[in-house]
């Protein structure tokens, strides 16, 4: 009697398009990731790598995606991106715009916090990077990038000084805050063009910004 044959399967994909994908209940804040559209190219799905998207990217040297637009929203913040593209072989990443903002408006945000807190908005125009080693991030959470170019970056920070500052909390310098980011970062160069940073306070004595 012959033994049963163990078949191995593999699917090669030259291009795949998708629209309006929603993933819910992500992370401790039960966020939602919404993909308005995307296009992925040059990857193989097989019996050995089909469990996660990380495995698919790690095992496909020519993997790339284009025209990826979408957003991530949870109970606290919303992030949006437009027309992102990535080529693993060339280690190149680009997007047309990115934005980050709190869900609550400024007054409601301050009212929901008993102590002083920064109300931060951040958005960009085109962002591109070279030397983006995605395998490094997927394997040990190290964000390794040679160079980032960002255009039309606008960063705003607002603080209501009429609210009491929380005692016993040390306000860190920017360099210390960067070190507290929960992933390893290895970026050689960051260049900004046509960018602005705005900081405003609502004064506790004059009630003016």
Phi, psi and omega in degrees: 000128182283146179283151181294145180275132176266107182273140174248135183248154181205135178237123178260128185243120177273333178195141178217130179247148177212156178218144169056064174257137180231127175243126187246167174058053182256127175075182185289341178262010175054053183283171178232132172253126181240125176255113178291319178198158175198160174219123178243146185221156167057063176215158180240133174249126182225178180298333185271343186231013190274002186285318183222160176294330177299317179296321180297316181292316182298327186263006180234101185293335182259014182298140175208158171220156181219161170056039180267115177235144180176198183202158171236128182227133170228195184288349185245312188228165172226131175243137178227148177219154185226128171056054178277147177218152183210138175233113185294317183298318180274353181056044185239136178226143179207147169216155183279329179196157178214144178216149177224131178204152175292152177293316183283147171291167189304313183293317180292324178298313180294322182293334182276358180237124184287343181235169179302137179208149182278132175258107191247133170238144183212128174212159183223166164268224182291136176232131177224151178220149175238156182068033180273105183267091186291330178299325180296320179290318183290332183271321182221019176058038173255119180274097184255113182223137179284310184210139176239131172245126181232132181246148174052046178280133176231120180239124178234140181226123180238139179223133178268106183281354178286340179272144183294146174277139181290126182287147177080003179256121181275131177272115186280152171289157181306322181295325179288323178298318179300319180294339181273356176299132191283010173235158177282136182238129177225081181246125184282312186218137172233126179241133178246141176230136177053053187239156182221146174235129182234129174238131181225148177231143170267111188291138183283346180260319184262346186058030177236155178275000000 
